[in-house]
Amino acid sequence: MNFTVFNKKGLWSITLLILLLAIPYGAFAADDEALIKRASQILGPLPASMPADQNPITPEKIKLGKMLYYEPRISVDGAVSCSKCHPVALYGADGLKKSVGHNCKGNPRNDPSVFNAASQISEHWIGNRTSVEDQAKQALIGPPAFGMPSYEAVEKILRSYKEYETLFKAAFPSDKEPVTADNFAKAVGAFERTMITPAPFDAFLSGTKDAMTVQQKRGLGTFIDQGCVGCHFSPYVGGQMYQKFGMFEPYQKYTKSDKVDEGRYAVTKNESDRFVFKVPVLRNVAMTPPYFHDGSVDRLEDAVRIMGKIQLGRDLTKEQVQDIVSFLHALTGKIPEEVSTVPVLPSTE
């Protein structure tokens, strides 16, 4: 049966509309259920926490760690803190092509977001930090980071503040001398393990089917079907493996890379690790341009297209790219209020 209506533009046929309305809602619901099942098996929702056996999370550690995350006076120029390269307001990444450390020294690679990062296989693009705790500690004496001459120099500064002495004792009550670089790292690590941002994608997986748009759902299906999940799996949508960047073609062919980076080869000296990098976490990726280890790509659409070409050997269509980008926006989560507030740091008085 053909139904028609009139409007200012003339005669419209609504046969298709009537047919769509005649489709039982259960058909769409079944599609959502199938997609949820597929995505849950490969990706899954974010956990409530990112704990570590070697560094139990306590309220006292979190309070101290949050303050230390913002503390710049333990850098050689008094201007660098964790928050400088990983500002919370920018979703834990600084938005620069490559980060800038003390005295304007350039870092070798783009800074990834610190959000949802504590459960990766390692930290840094080339995996030369074993955990967020290891990263925090080594950053203190890292030449392009805090640049301090020694851990002892850092401890001396921290001990000069009575409030820090009190906070360290509360966070590490069994330690005879709690103000140490190791405990600095544990406190910062504990705070970073709370930096979790559940997103619309997680709500969708939990059964709230309208948490994602039709295009985002289609993009999720494309993300799975095109093979993106071969590397970007787990609730973090990445961060669980290393992979060569440029499986089918050299990445420099499609990016604005200023030089060739040999990647993990610098750590292992194994030929098989040349041009290999840790697969990045895609949580909040829409909020953290520029992209890739060298920050050579500004637009998420371009990054998706390039990844399809050089990692999957596929020429993704414009619609596929747009759908995947739409899905990636569904990975943008809300920053927890207890993380987003800025603490007042101790004074010498």
N, C-alpha and C positions, 0 to 999 in steps of 0.2 A: 504494500500500500504506500502511495506517495503522498506526503503531506507538504503543503506549501503555505508560506506566510507572505504578507506584503509589508514593506517598510519604505522609507524615503528613497532608498536606492533601487527599488523595484522588487521584482519577484525573486524570492529565495526558495530553493528546495532544501528541506530539512530531513530528507530521507535518511541521510547518514546519522543525523542527530538522534532520530527516533530509534534507529538500529542500535546505536551506542547505549541509549537509555534502556533498551530492552535486554542488554547483557546483565546477567545477575551480578550484584556486587561481589558475591563470593568468588567470581572468576578473578577479579583484581586482588582480592584478599589472598587467594591461593598463590598468585604470583609473588606477592609480598612475603608470604610464608616461605616460599621456596628460596627467595633471595636472602631472607634472613638466615635460613639454614645454611646456605652456601657460604655466606659471609662469616657466619659464626664459626664455621669449621676452619676457615683460613685466617681470618683476622680476629674477630672476637672483641668484646667491649673492654674498655680500660678497667684494670683492677682498682680497688679502693685505695691501695697504697703500693709503694715500691720499696719494700723492706730489704734489709741485708742482715744476714746472721752476724757478720763481723762488726756491724754498727747498728745496734738496736735503736729505733727511733723513740725519743722521749720528749715530753713538752719542754723540758729544760734545755735539751740540745737544740730543739727547733728555735726557741727564743734566742739563744746565743748565736746560732748559725745564721739567723736572719740578720742580726746586727752585723756580724762579721762579713756577710755577703755585701753589705753596703759600706764597709770600712775601707777608706782610701789611705789612711795614715800608715799602713804597713806596706806601702809601695815606695820605691826609691825616690819618686818625685812627689809623693803625697797626693797623687791624683787618680791612681788606678785602684779600682775595687772590682769584685766579681760583677757588680751591677753595671760597670762601665761598658764592658763588652757584652753583657747579657742583661740589658735593661728590661725589667718586667713590663713596663708600659709598651714595649715593642715586641711583646711575646717572647722575651728571652733571647733575642738576637738584635744586633746593633744596627742592622740595615745598611752596613757598609760592604763594599766589595771584599775588602780584607780589613780585619780589625786593627785598631791602633792601641799600642800599649804605652808604657811609660816613656816620657819625653818624646812622644809622637813616633815611637818605633813601630814599624809595620809588622804585622803577623804574616806568616806565610800562606795562610788559607782563610777562607770565609768562616765566620763564627756560626756554628749551628745553634739552634735554640736549646736552652737548658730545660725547657718544659718537657715533661714525659721522657726524660733522657736517662734517668738513673737505672733503668732495667735493660740498657743496651749491652751488647757483648763487650764493649769497650767505649772509651771516650776519644775524641778527636777523629778527624777524617781518616787518619792512617792507623788508628788503634794503638797509639803509643802511650795511652793512659788506661789503666785497668778498670777504673771506676770513677764515680764523681768525687769520691774522697781522694783518690790518687791525683786526679786532675787539680783539685783545689790546693792540695799541698804543693805539688810541683809548680803550680802557677806562681807561688810566692817568690821563687828564685828563678823563674823562667826569664831568660834575657829579653824576649819581646813582650812579656806580661808585666808582673809586678817589679821584676828586676832587682830584688833584694840580694845582698851579698851572701846571706846565710840564713838558715832557719833560726839560729840564735838571735840574729838581729831583729827578726820579726817578734820573737818571744819577749825580747827586752822591751819593745814598744808596747806590746799588749799588757805586760806586767806594770807598766807605768800608769795604768788606769785602774783605780780601785774598783770601779763597777765591773770591769772585765774580770778582775780577780774573783769577785763574788760570783759572777755568772758562770765562770769556768768551774768553780768549786761545786756549784749547784748541779751543773751538767755532768761532772765527772767526780762524784763524791768519794770514790774509792782510791783516787790518785793522790799520792803525796804531793806532787807538783803538777797540778792540772793544766797550767797554762803552757801548752806545748804546741808545736806545729802539727803534730799528729792529731791532737784534740781539736785544733782549729779545723783541720780537714774533716774530722768526724762530725763536728757541729754544722759546718757548711753543708756537708753531705746529707745530714739528717734533714736540714731545711729543704734542700733540693729534692729530696725524696717525697716531699709533700707537694711538689709543683706538678700537679696532675690536673688536666683540663678536659673533663668529660664533655662530649660534643653532641650535636644532633644525631650523628651516626650511632653513638652509643644508645641513645634513646630509641632509635629505630630497631637496633638489635634486641633491645629489651621488650619490644612489642608495641611501641608507640609508632604505628605505621605512618602517621602523618608528620612525623618529626623531620622527614626528608621529603623534598619535592619530587615530582615525577622525573624531572631531568636528573636530579641527584641519584635517584634509584637506578635510572638507566645508565648513568655514569659509573655507578658501582658495578653493575653487571658488565659493562665494557672493561672496566679496570680488571675484573677477574678474567673475562673471556680473552682479552688481548695478551694476557700473561704478565701483567704488571706485578701480580701477587707472587710471581716466582721469586722475586727478591724482596718486595715490600709486603711481608706477611707479619703476623703477630698482632696483638692489640695496639701496638705502637706504629703499625704500618711501616715497618722497617727497623733498622738498627740491630738486626740479629745475624748478619753475615757480611762477608766481604765479597766484592765483585769487581771485575775489571770494568773500567769506565771506557766504553768504546768497544763493545763486543763485535760489532759488525763494521763499524767505520771509526776512524779517529775522531774523538770529540772535538778537537780543535777545528775541524772542518766546518762546524756549525755554530761555534761559540766565539766570543771575543777574548779568548784566553790570551794572556800576555806572554806566557811561556809554558813549556811542557813540564808537568809535574809528574814525577815517577811514582808518586803515591806510597803505598805500603812497602815498596822495595827499599825505601830509606830506613825502615825498621828492621826488616828481616834479611835483606841482601839476597833474597831468593829471586831468581829470574822470573819465576811464575807470579811474583807479586808486583811486577812492574806495571804501573798504571792501575793498580788495584786500590780501591777505597772502601771504607765502611759504607754500607747502604744506609742512607740517611732516613731518619724518622720523618714521616709525612704529616704527623699531627701538627695542626696550625700552620701548615706550609703556605697557605694563602696569605698569611700575615707576616711572613719572614723572607721577602725578597732581599737581595738578589740570590740567585740559585747556583748550585753546584759548588764544588770545593773551592773554586777560585772566584765565585761571585760574578761569573762572566755573562750571565743571562738575567735580564731584568724582569721579564714577563712570565707568569706561570704558564700561559698558553704556549709560549715558545719552548719552555722547559719540557712540557709534556710532549710536544711534537718532536723535539730533538731526542728525548728518551726513547720514543717509539722507533725512531730511525736507527739510532746507534746501539741501543740495547736489545731491541726486539727484532730489528730488521724489518720493521713495518712502516709503511707510509699511512699514518692515521689520517682519516678524513677530517675535514673541518668540524663536522658534527661530532665525531668521536672525541676530538680534542676538547670541544666545548662541554660535552657531557662529562668527561673525566675531570675537567677543571671544576665543573659544578659539584661533582662528588667531593673533590678535595676541599671545597668550601664547607662541606658538611662535617669536616674534621676539625673545624675551628671551634674550640671550646671556650668556656667562660673561665677567666682567671679567678681563682678563689680569693675572696676578700682578705683572708688572713695572709695571703701572699702579696697582694697588691698594695697594702698599706706600707708606708715607708717608716722605719723606726727612727727614734731619736738616739744618736750615738753618745757614748760617755764623754764627759769633759774631764779636764785635769783637776778641776776644783773638787 
